[in-house]
Amino acid sequence: MDQYAILHQILEQPGKLTSAAVADSRGISRAAVSRGISQLIRRGYVQQSYETTDRRVRPLSLTASGEQLEIECAKLVQASTKLMNQVDLADSGSSLTMGQLTQMLAALTTREGANASEN
């Protein structure tokens, strides 16, 4: 399960989501979501609280470090999207070939390396 997707979804609805709700909204198994959430809890990014009326219901929320991680990940996703949109592909078709994906990866790697050298 994509842990960034879990972080983002919890950020969007703090204290309202349970692992079952995350699984149902993503159309994936509850076991897969539970594994991802357990990892995020162990790393200190997500916390579960207990409803007073039903101890089985454990709403999820992000810790301060979880919110910071989600913000940093969102920035990286936006920067990657911007870079990928700048790559000129030879074929204007709607499906990407392995060659085109390799071109994009090479361009991103080259730009990322150049940016790291400047910093």
NORRAJO-V215328 format. One line per field, one symbol per residue. ss: DSSP state (h for helix, s for strand, l for the rest). burial: I if it has 16 or more other C-alpha atoms within 10 Angstrom, else O. Layout:
ss = ???
burial = ???
//
This chain:
ss = llhhhhhhhhhhllllslhhhhhhhhlllhhhhhhhhhhhhhlllssslllllllllllssslhhhhhhhhhhhhhhhhhhhhhhhlllllllllllhhhhhhhhhhhhhhhhhhhhhl
burial = IOOOOIIIIIIOOOIOIIIIOIIOOOOOOIOOIIOIIIOIIOOOIIIIOOOOOOOOIIIIIIIOOIIOIIOOOOOOOOOOOOOOOOOOOOOOOOOOOOOIOOIIOOIIOOOOOOOOOOO
//
